[in-house]
Amino acid sequence: MRDFKHGTRAGFQTHYRRGDTPCDECRQADRDYQALHRKRSQKYRIRNRARSRALQRLARRYPVEFRSLLIEELKAARFEAAS
C-alpha cells in the first residue's frame, strides 16, 4: 500500500478513510483548512445578505421593472431546466 503525504488536508482525509488516528501534522492541516473555510464562508454570507438587501430596495424603488425582469428570468430558468 502506498504511503501518503503527512501534514496536509489530503493526509488527514487518508487517515480518516483508513480508520487511523490522524497524526498531529495532519490534524493541524485540517484545522487550518477548516478555519480558512469558515472565514471564506462568513465573507460569502455577508456579501449575499448585502446583495439581497440591495435587490429588495431596487424592487421597492422600481416595482414594475423588477417584476418584469423577474418574470423574464424565471421563464429563462424553466427553459434551461427543461433542456
One Martini backbone bead per residue (centre of mass of N, CA, C, O) as a GRO file, in nm:
protein
   83
    1MET     BB    1   0.097   0.036   0.022
    2ARG     BB    2   0.072   0.359  -0.009
    3ASP     BB    3   0.186   0.639   0.088
    4PHE     BB    4   0.150   0.959   0.248
    5LYS     BB    5   0.103   1.299   0.301
    6HIS     BB    6   0.193   1.466   0.560
    7GLY     BB    7   0.043   1.773   0.659
    8THR     BB    8  -0.238   1.738   0.515
    9ARG     BB    9  -0.555   1.718   0.414
   10ALA     BB   10  -0.519   1.451   0.262
   11GLY     BB   11  -0.391   1.305   0.498
   12PHE     BB   12  -0.630   1.324   0.687
   13GLN     BB   13  -0.828   1.169   0.499
   14THR     BB   14  -0.666   0.909   0.494
   15HIS     BB   15  -0.685   0.841   0.785
   16TYR     BB   16  -0.995   0.830   0.793
   17ARG     BB   17  -1.035   0.604   0.579
   18ARG     BB   18  -0.849   0.394   0.750
   19GLY     BB   19  -0.905   0.450   1.072
   20ASP     BB   20  -0.710   0.646   1.178
   21THR     BB   21  -0.511   0.836   1.368
   22PRO     BB   22  -0.422   1.139   1.338
   23CYS     BB   23  -0.174   1.326   1.304
   24ASP     BB   24  -0.066   1.629   1.401
   25GLU     BB   25  -0.015   1.749   1.119
   26CYS     BB   26  -0.291   1.673   0.994
   27ARG     BB   27  -0.468   1.808   1.205
   28GLN     BB   28  -0.361   2.096   1.151
   29ALA     BB   29  -0.437   2.111   0.852
   30ASP     BB   30  -0.741   2.083   0.904
   31ARG     BB   31  -0.775   2.332   1.083
   32ASP     BB   32  -0.681   2.538   0.873
   33TYR     BB   33  -0.894   2.475   0.664
   34GLN     BB   34  -1.147   2.532   0.838
   35ALA     BB   35  -1.081   2.829   0.900
   36LEU     BB   36  -1.083   2.926   0.605
   37HIS     BB   37  -1.369   2.835   0.539
   38ARG     BB   38  -1.515   3.011   0.749
   39LYS     BB   39  -1.413   3.284   0.644
   40ARG     BB   40  -1.530   3.261   0.356
   41SER     BB   41  -1.827   3.211   0.438
   42GLN     BB   42  -1.872   3.478   0.583
   43LYS     BB   43  -1.824   3.663   0.338
   44TYR     BB   44  -2.050   3.539   0.167
   45ARG     BB   45  -2.288   3.604   0.356
   46ILE     BB   46  -2.252   3.910   0.365
   47ARG     BB   47  -2.281   3.958   0.061
   48ASN     BB   48  -2.565   3.830   0.028
   49ARG     BB   49  -2.716   4.018   0.219
   50ALA     BB   50  -2.653   4.281   0.070
   51ARG     BB   51  -2.773   4.195  -0.202
   52SER     BB   52  -3.060   4.146  -0.101
   53ARG     BB   53  -3.114   4.433   0.003
   54ALA     BB   54  -3.070   4.574  -0.270
   55LEU     BB   55  -3.297   4.425  -0.422
   56GLN     BB   56  -3.526   4.521  -0.241
   57ARG     BB   57  -3.489   4.821  -0.298
   58LEU     BB   58  -3.530   4.804  -0.605
   59ALA     BB   59  -3.816   4.680  -0.594
   60ARG     BB   60  -3.942   4.929  -0.450
   61ARG     BB   61  -3.850   5.150  -0.660
   62TYR     BB   62  -3.899   4.923  -0.922
   63PRO     BB   63  -4.155   4.722  -0.954
   64VAL     BB   64  -4.215   4.678  -1.257
   65GLU     BB   65  -3.929   4.610  -1.358
   66PHE     BB   66  -3.868   4.382  -1.163
   67ARG     BB   67  -4.100   4.193  -1.238
   68SER     BB   68  -4.023   4.162  -1.535
   69LEU     BB   69  -3.740   4.044  -1.490
   70LEU     BB   70  -3.827   3.804  -1.319
   71ILE     BB   71  -4.002   3.666  -1.530
   72GLU     BB   72  -3.785   3.628  -1.741
   73GLU     BB   73  -3.595   3.452  -1.563
   74LEU     BB   74  -3.794   3.225  -1.503
   75LYS     BB   75  -3.839   3.139  -1.792
   76ALA     BB   76  -3.541   3.075  -1.853
   77ALA     BB   77  -3.505   2.861  -1.629
   78ARG     BB   78  -3.716   2.662  -1.736
   79PHE     BB   79  -3.585   2.618  -2.009
   80GLU     BB   80  -3.310   2.514  -1.901
   81ALA     BB   81  -3.430   2.274  -1.733
   82ALA     BB   82  -3.561   2.130  -1.991
   83SER     BB   83  -3.282   2.081  -2.156
   0.00000   0.00000   0.00000
